Amino acid sequence: MDLARVEGTIVSTAKNERLKSRKLLLVNLIEPDLKPSKNYLVAVDSVGAGTGEIVLVVKGSSARQSADLANVPTDASIVGIVDSIEHLGIVKFRKSDK
């Protein structure tokens, strides 16, 4: 599981039938101290995340483990929206502070 920040949306009108009606988001993997990695992924959103939010991303076969994504051809899925991050005893992020 990786931390990422949602940086945008992807629109694709020509896509696999199983991806229809699925929101695709552009995410940038981040470090626990919130520094961006410049490693981008396109992830299927399963939780209603939005631009600017910090999310949990799963990759590989784990990306298809939730019931609603079992038959979706994805290699990266957003499975959670982060409320807070504590790193080395210091709160680095708290969603309620935004």
C-alpha positions in Angstrom: 0.0 0.0 0.0 1.3 3.5 -0.9 0.5 7.0 0.0 -0.3 9.4 -2.9 -1.7 12.8 -3.5 -4.5 13.1 -6.1 -3.3 15.6 -8.7 -5.9 15.4 -11.4 -8.4 13.3 -13.3 -8.1 11.2 -16.4 -10.8 11.2 -19.1 -10.8 8.2 -21.5 -13.8 7.8 -23.7 -12.4 4.7 -25.5 -11.7 2.1 -22.8 -12.5 -1.5 -21.7 -16.2 -2.1 -20.9 -15.4 -2.9 -17.3 -13.8 0.5 -16.8 -16.9 2.4 -17.9 -18.4 4.6 -15.2 -15.2 4.3 -13.2 -13.4 7.5 -12.1 -9.7 7.5 -13.1 -7.4 9.7 -11.1 -3.8 10.8 -11.6 -1.9 10.3 -8.4 1.6 11.2 -7.3 3.2 8.8 -4.8 4.4 10.7 -1.7 6.7 10.0 1.2 5.4 10.0 4.8 6.8 13.6 5.2 4.5 14.5 2.2 7.4 15.1 -0.2 6.3 14.2 -3.8 8.2 11.4 -5.5 7.5 12.3 -9.1 6.2 8.7 -9.5 2.7 9.0 -11.1 0.0 6.4 -11.5 -3.4 6.3 -13.0 -5.7 4.7 -10.3 -9.3 3.6 -10.3 -11.1 5.5 -7.5 -13.2 3.3 -5.3 -13.8 5.8 -2.4 -14.8 9.1 -4.0 -11.5 10.9 -3.6 -10.9 14.3 -5.1 -8.0 16.5 -6.3 -5.6 17.5 -3.5 -6.5 14.7 -1.2 -4.0 12.2 0.2 -5.1 8.7 -0.5 -4.1 5.0 0.0 -3.2 3.2 -3.3 -2.9 -0.5 -3.8 -1.2 -2.0 -6.8 -1.0 -5.3 -8.6 -3.4 -8.1 -7.7 -4.4 -6.2 -4.5 -6.0 -3.5 -6.7 -8.7 -5.9 -7.6 -9.5 -7.3 -4.1 -12.5 -5.2 -3.2 -15.8 -6.6 -4.3 -16.6 -3.7 -6.6 -13.3 -4.0 -8.4 -13.0 -7.8 -8.7 -13.5 -7.8 -12.5 -12.0 -4.4 -13.3 -8.8 -4.4 -15.3 -6.7 -2.2 -13.0 -3.2 -2.4 -11.6 -3.8 0.6 -9.2 -6.8 1.4 -7.1 -7.5 4.1 -4.5 -8.9 2.3 -1.4 -8.9 5.0 1.3 -8.7 8.7 1.9 -6.2 9.6 4.6 -7.4 11.5 7.7 -3.9 12.0 9.3 -0.3 11.0 9.1 2.1 10.8 12.0 5.7 10.2 11.1 8.5 9.8 13.7 6.2 11.1 16.4 5.2 14.3 14.6 1.9 14.8 13.0 2.7 15.7 9.4 -0.8 15.9 8.0 -4.3 16.2 9.4 -7.2 16.5 7.0 -9.3 18.5 9.5 -6.6 21.2 9.4 -7.0 21.9 5.7 
